[in-house]
Each structure stands twice: as structure tokens, then as C-alpha cells.
């Protein structure tokens, strides 16, 4: 005879292999009746939630990138500059400091929008994929659906509080990663036309040159990093490395890093050739710094 307590636990134990298998296969898990947890560090695309069963997760939205407003190191500062250039606001207000202040204010506005729209219980779809940026704070990628049934990333892009940029994957509605990327880019185009959010401050005459400056700087960095940015002999696993760890690889920028994260897991280094932006020459530079343990991959 099975004790009463154990009889309640056994069905849960039996379900564990199925749950783990689902997560490892990259299938989305639905987290219902979630609530937003207040923190000092949250922004529009990354925030702490609590599920109905009391579990806590830091969610990083798929597909949307809000302006940095907690700038604490050089990496944050570079991202803020890249975002200002993307939106064409580097000279807003007549000085770099005025532009930075305005950008940070819009980053804060995105965070405040999230607090307001997630005041009611919401749902999250996640495959628990690692979304660490700096490697210090554990985050997972997710899709957030508001109480009104709206995709949060889409809302932020539509309001001009985020750009359509980041990591993508198949959505809960079975829209492919590529289609979701293209859809959010179209929503961003509409937001720009309407002068929503950040786009209200865009200098359209200067925008092409600002974006070109960012591309040229990225190219310069890629040339410089043709020689190793990492210490000799150190290797990382591209299946588990954080965004900032991947950014230290020679010859890759943030857009390529996002594509690497999207394409995980890899069975061998040569699989990175399937990532857009990585050709044979780039892979040749990357290989000495990569190590994929046997058994990784689907």
C-alpha cells in the first residue's frame, strides 16, 4: 500500500521526464497568471516575474530591444551609443549629454510602460533558454502576453519604446522566427512614420550617417579583433556562453551574436557556418576559441 503523501508525489515524479524532455527539445512552456515583481534594475525588455506557483524568473523579451537607462559599465555605454545611432538621436538637444539624457528618459519610459501594462496577471511562453547578457544575472528568453492578449514586444515596438532587434524564435502562435522578425520590423516602420516614442526625436537627415558611423565602428572593431580578444588558450562553449562572452570572439558583432544564440545548440564548431554572418574565414578565426563538449546538441 502506497502512503497517502507518496501517492500524491508519484504522478509529479512520473511527469518529470516529459517536462525535461520538452524543455530540452526547445518547446515552449506556458506560465499562466504571472505577476511583475518590482526591482530597481528592470527595464522594458528585461524584468523579474513570479509565476502562480511562486517561482521567480527574469524574463528577456524575444525580438525587442529597449534603450539602456541603467548604464554601469563600458558595455552598457556602447549599447546606448549604438541605440542612439540606430534611432538617429545622437545629436538631439545639441550635445551628446542632452542626447544621452533624452535616450535614458525614453528607456525609463519603456520600463514604466511595462509596469503599467503588466499590472494585471499575464502569461509567459518560454523554453527556458539562457538569455544572460553579462553572464552575472540569469535570464531566460520569453514571449509575454498581456491581460488584454497583446504581445508585449510588439506593443513596445509599436509605441516607439523599443527597436525590433534581438533574438527570435518560433512564436506561441507558430509564426516562424523569420516571420516574427519581419513582422516586428514592419511594426517598427509604422512607429517611425507616426513619430512614436523615440522616433519623435529622430533627425531624419542625420540618421543614415549615424547608422553608417556605427557600421564603420563595428567594422573597425572586427578588424582589430582579427587578433584574439580572449586570452590565449581560453575557450567558450557557444551553446552556453552569455551574450557578452560571445561578443569577445574575434570578428563578430551583436547582430551575429544574436543569430548564434538563435541557432543553438550546435553539435560541432562547423555548425556555426549555418549562422548568417559567419563564413569560412570567420569560423577559422573563431575555432581556436570554441569548445563544444561531446554530447551537446539536439
C-alpha positions as a printed Julia matrix, in Angstrom:
298×3 Matrix{Float64}:
  0.0    0.0     0.0
  1.38   3.43   -1.0
  1.31   6.08    1.75
 -1.04   8.99    1.05
  1.76  11.56    0.77
  3.76   9.45   -1.65
  0.67   8.73   -3.76
  0.38  12.46   -4.4
  4.05  12.83   -5.29
  4.38   9.86   -7.66
  2.37  11.44  -10.51
  4.61  14.52  -10.32
  7.74  12.37  -10.42
  6.39  10.48  -13.39
  5.86  13.75  -15.26
  9.43  14.99  -14.77
 10.97  13.16  -17.77
  8.24  14.53  -20.02
  8.75  18.09  -18.74
 12.54  17.92  -19.01
 12.33  16.41  -22.47
 10.01  19.18  -23.58
 12.39  21.88  -22.32
 15.44  20.23  -23.87
 13.63  19.95  -27.17
 13.12  23.7   -27.15
  9.34  23.53  -26.85
  7.61  26.48  -25.24
  6.14  26.11  -21.77
  3.13  28.21  -20.79
  3.35  30.04  -17.46
 -0.1   31.32  -16.5
 -1.2   34.03  -14.09
  2.22  35.64  -13.75
  2.84  38.9   -11.93
  5.55  41.52  -12.26
  7.93  41.85   -9.32
  9.3   45.34   -8.56
 13.08  45.75   -8.87
 15.45  48.69   -9.23
 17.24  47.24  -12.25
 14.33  46.28  -14.55
 13.92  47.86  -17.95
 11.44  47.49  -20.79
 12.81  44.25  -22.2
 14.13  42.55  -19.05
 12.28  42.18  -15.76
 11.51  39.85  -12.86
  8.28  37.86  -12.77
  6.67  35.44  -10.35
  4.57  32.52  -11.55
  1.35  31.25   -9.99
  3.29  28.57   -8.09
  5.68  31.14   -6.59
  8.69  30.53   -8.86
 10.68  33.59   -9.92
 12.27  34.16  -13.33
 13.98  37.08  -15.01
 12.46  37.34  -18.48
 14.27  38.78  -21.51
 11.81  39.51  -24.3
 12.28  37.98  -27.7
 12.52  40.46  -30.57
 12.52  43.83  -28.78
 15.42  45.96  -27.56
 14.65  48.92  -25.28
 17.1   51.73  -24.7
 19.59  51.25  -21.88
 18.94  53.54  -18.95
 20.95  51.73  -16.26
 24.43  52.4   -17.68
 27.02  50.98  -15.3
 29.97  49.95  -17.48
 31.58  50.37  -20.88
 29.47  47.63  -22.46
 26.26  49.4   -21.42
 27.65  52.7   -22.71
 28.48  51.17  -26.1
 24.99  49.68  -26.35
 23.43  53.04  -25.51
 25.51  54.74  -28.19
 24.53  52.09  -30.75
 20.86  52.56  -29.84
 21.1   56.36  -30.13
 22.66  56.0   -33.55
 20.05  53.47  -34.64
 17.24  55.89  -33.81
 19.14  58.88  -35.2
 19.16  60.87  -31.97
 22.91  61.19  -31.25
 22.75  64.96  -31.63
 19.33  65.5   -30.08
 19.32  68.55  -27.82
 22.53  69.95  -29.29
 25.04  67.93  -27.27
 25.98  64.31  -26.51
 24.9   64.75  -22.88
 21.48  66.05  -23.9
 21.07  63.12  -26.28
 22.13  60.64  -23.6
 19.72  62.14  -21.07
 16.85  62.03  -23.55
 17.65  58.43  -24.51
 17.81  57.3   -20.89
 14.49  59.03  -20.26
 12.91  57.0   -23.05
 14.46  53.83  -21.65
 12.84  54.66  -18.33
  9.54  55.34  -20.13
  9.68  51.83  -21.61
 10.18  50.34  -18.14
  7.26  52.38  -16.8
  5.07  51.21  -19.69
  5.84  47.6   -18.78
  4.94  48.23  -15.14
  1.62  49.76  -16.2
  0.61  47.16  -18.79
  1.66  44.2   -16.6
 -0.25  45.45  -13.57
 -2.79  42.72  -14.31
 -1.85  39.0   -14.42
 -0.22  37.99  -17.68
  1.13  34.87  -19.37
  4.64  33.9   -20.43
  5.76  31.36  -23.01
  9.34  30.24  -22.55
 11.65  27.35  -23.42
 13.91  28.43  -20.52
 16.66  29.33  -22.99
 19.58  31.11  -21.35
 19.42  34.86  -22.04
 22.33  36.08  -19.93
 23.83  39.31  -21.18
 26.84  39.82  -18.94
 26.98  36.31  -17.53
 26.26  37.5   -13.98
 22.47  37.65  -13.99
 20.47  34.61  -15.01
 17.76  35.45  -17.52
 15.56  33.39  -19.82
 14.04  34.4   -23.14
 10.28  34.59  -23.28
  7.16  35.85  -25.02
  4.88  37.88  -22.75
  1.16  38.22  -23.47
 -0.7   40.91  -21.55
 -4.07  40.52  -19.85
 -5.58  42.09  -23.0
 -4.0   39.43  -25.22
 -1.3   41.7   -26.66
  2.27  40.64  -27.39
  4.42  42.86  -25.17
  7.36  43.09  -27.59
  5.0   44.21  -30.37
  3.45  46.83  -28.09
  6.82  48.32  -27.12
  7.96  48.49  -30.75
  4.61  49.98  -31.84
  4.88  52.71  -29.21
  8.41  53.58  -30.32
  9.85  52.44  -26.99
 11.92  49.62  -28.48
 13.56  48.65  -31.74
 12.9   45.35  -33.48
 16.23  43.79  -32.62
 17.47  40.81  -30.66
 16.92  37.07  -30.57
 13.94  35.49  -32.33
 12.31  32.07  -32.42
  9.01  30.47  -33.41
  6.18  32.17  -31.54
  3.41  30.55  -29.45
  1.12  31.04  -32.46
  3.57  29.09  -34.68
  4.84  32.12  -36.57
  8.38  31.32  -37.7
 11.34  33.2   -36.25
 11.95  34.88  -39.61
  8.33  35.94  -39.99
  8.23  37.27  -36.43
 11.39  39.31  -37.1
  9.91  40.71  -40.32
  6.57  41.46  -38.62
  8.21  43.45  -35.81
 10.34  45.3   -38.35
  7.14  46.32  -40.16
  5.61  47.45  -36.86
  8.78  49.48  -36.22
  8.42  51.12  -39.65
  4.87  52.18  -38.78
  6.04  53.58  -35.43
  8.75  55.59  -37.19
  6.28  57.0   -39.72
  3.95  58.09  -36.93
  6.75  59.63  -34.86
  6.06  57.43  -31.86
  8.29  57.44  -28.78
 11.97  57.72  -29.66
 11.13  58.35  -33.3
  9.68  61.75  -32.38
 13.26  62.88  -31.69
 14.86  61.37  -34.8
 16.91  63.61  -37.06
 15.98  62.0   -40.36
 18.63  63.92  -42.3
 21.32  62.6   -39.98
 20.02  59.05  -39.46
 21.84  57.46  -42.47
 25.2   58.91  -41.42
 24.68  57.91  -37.78
 23.95  54.32  -38.73
 26.89  54.36  -41.14
 29.14  55.54  -38.31
 28.01  52.59  -36.21
 28.66  50.15  -39.08
 32.13  51.61  -39.67
 32.99  51.39  -35.99
 31.81  47.78  -35.93
 33.98  47.08  -38.98
 36.97  48.69  -37.27
 36.39  46.57  -34.19
 36.12  43.46  -36.34
 39.46  44.28  -37.96
 41.02  44.86  -34.59
 39.61  41.61  -33.28
 41.04  39.59  -36.14
 43.62  39.12  -33.41
 42.21  37.47  -30.29
 40.21  39.46  -27.77
 40.28  36.46  -25.46
 43.31  35.22  -23.56
 45.32  32.65  -25.44
 44.18  29.12  -24.7
 40.78  30.11  -23.29
 37.75  28.58  -24.93
 34.0   29.03  -24.53
 31.04  26.81  -25.32
 28.84  28.67  -27.85
 25.86  26.67  -26.56
 26.07  28.15  -23.06
 28.12  31.37  -23.3
 26.49  34.68  -22.38
 25.97  37.42  -24.95
 28.93  39.43  -23.66
 31.19  36.35  -23.7
 30.25  35.73  -27.34
 30.89  39.4   -28.13
 34.55  38.86  -27.16
 35.02  36.4   -30.0
 37.05  37.8   -32.92
 35.15  39.2   -35.89
 31.54  39.1   -34.62
 29.16  41.9   -33.7
 25.97  41.91  -31.66
 23.67  41.06  -34.58
 25.75  37.95  -35.36
 25.86  37.05  -31.67
 22.05  37.17  -31.57
 21.94  34.81  -34.54
 24.33  32.43  -32.78
 22.02  32.37  -29.77
 19.0   31.75  -32.02
 20.74  28.79  -33.71
 21.71  26.96  -30.51
 22.5   24.18  -29.84
 25.49  23.23  -32.01
 26.96  19.74  -32.2
 30.32  20.9   -33.6
 32.06  24.15  -34.44
 31.39  23.7   -38.16
 27.66  24.04  -37.46
 28.24  27.77  -36.95
 28.54  28.06  -40.74
 24.72  27.81  -40.74
 24.58  31.14  -38.87
 24.01  34.16  -41.09
 27.12  36.36  -40.99
 29.6   33.53  -40.32
 31.57  32.29  -43.3
 34.61  30.03  -43.56
 37.09  32.85  -42.82
 35.21  33.99  -39.71
 34.85  30.41  -38.5
 38.59  29.91  -38.95
 39.21  32.83  -36.57
 36.58  31.58  -34.11
 37.55  27.92  -33.91
 40.58  28.3   -31.57
 38.28  29.93  -29.01
 35.4   27.45  -29.16
 34.88  24.19  -27.33
 31.68  22.17  -27.68
 31.6   19.27  -25.21
 30.73  15.86  -26.58
 27.04  15.26  -26.17
 25.95  18.86  -26.76
 23.3   19.44  -29.39
 19.85  18.03  -30.05
